């Protein structure tokens, strides 16, 4: 089973970053940072998991999936 990134989960639900931020109770900047692989506060992880219907532990895999895609893109950019 392939683990989806936060961005993929958000788009799958047809939510904008602003909508997800509102559902979670954070700013859209926090969602942008989260989708970019930035570290999140534990409470934000819990809220994201709840809104997305995931267990908090699953959010670590979701964050890592997004992080690896960011790292891959950065690596590809350097190699060009």
Helices and strands as residue ranges (DSSP letters): H 6-12, H 17-24, H 28-35, H 42-52, H 56-79
